[in-house]
Amino acid sequence: MKVIYCPFCNDLMKLTRAEVRSCKCGRVKGAYNQDGDTVWYNGVGRLYGVNNKDLALGVKDIPGDAPGGVSVSTSGQLDRKP
């Protein structure tokens, strides 16, 4: 999975093969290319590749299963969302 982060609005977007995605402020956008593996994006965003299996392993270790999920603060603490 590939995601783009916008430093202006702090939006993190998962890229899809179906459509061009853009951040909340519209300065960064991107999508997968037709080959299905590479991506394009514009603006001053930062592109990150995330291994799906590693993400699945990490998510299963997050405590609790509250309907709102959990959020991670900058201190690394997990907080339940209301």
C-alpha positions in Angstrom: 0.0 0.0 0.0 1.2 3.5 -0.7 0.1 6.6 1.1 0.9 10.3 0.6 1.2 12.8 3.5 0.5 16.5 3.0 2.6 18.8 5.3 0.1 21.7 4.9 -3.1 20.1 6.1 -1.6 17.0 7.8 -3.8 14.7 5.7 -2.6 11.1 5.0 -4.2 9.6 1.9 -4.2 6.0 0.8 -3.7 5.9 -3.0 -6.1 3.8 -5.0 -6.1 2.3 -8.5 -9.6 3.6 -9.1 -9.2 7.3 -8.8 -7.0 10.3 -8.2 -6.9 11.1 -4.5 -6.2 14.6 -3.1 -5.6 15.9 0.4 -8.1 18.1 2.3 -6.4 21.4 1.1 -5.9 20.1 -2.5 -2.1 20.8 -2.7 -1.1 17.2 -2.9 -2.7 14.5 -5.1 -1.8 11.2 -6.7 -2.8 7.8 -7.9 -1.4 4.4 -9.1 -0.2 4.3 -12.7 -1.8 1.8 -15.1 0.9 -0.8 -14.3 -0.7 -1.1 -10.8 2.6 -1.0 -9.0 4.1 2.5 -9.5 2.4 5.8 -8.6 2.5 9.4 -9.5 1.9 12.4 -7.3 2.4 16.1 -7.4 2.9 18.9 -4.9 5.2 18.8 -1.9 3.8 15.7 -0.3 5.8 12.8 1.1 5.2 9.3 -0.4 5.4 6.3 1.9 5.2 2.6 1.1 3.6 0.3 3.7 4.0 -3.4 3.6 0.4 -4.8 4.0 1.5 -7.8 6.0 3.6 -5.7 8.4 0.6 -3.3 8.9 -1.7 -6.2 9.6 0.7 -7.6 12.3 1.1 -4.1 13.9 -2.7 -3.5 14.0 -3.4 -6.7 15.7 -1.1 -5.7 18.5 -3.1 -2.5 19.3 -5.0 -3.1 22.5 -8.8 -2.7 22.6 -11.3 -2.9 19.9 -13.4 0.2 20.6 -15.9 1.2 17.9 -14.0 4.5 17.4 -10.7 2.8 17.4 -7.6 4.2 19.0 -5.3 7.1 18.3 -1.6 7.3 18.9 -0.3 10.5 20.4 3.1 12.0 19.7 4.3 10.5 23.0 3.5 7.0 21.7 0.6 6.5 24.1 -2.6 4.8 22.8 -5.8 6.7 23.5 -9.3 5.3 22.9 -11.5 7.5 20.7 -15.0 8.2 22.0 
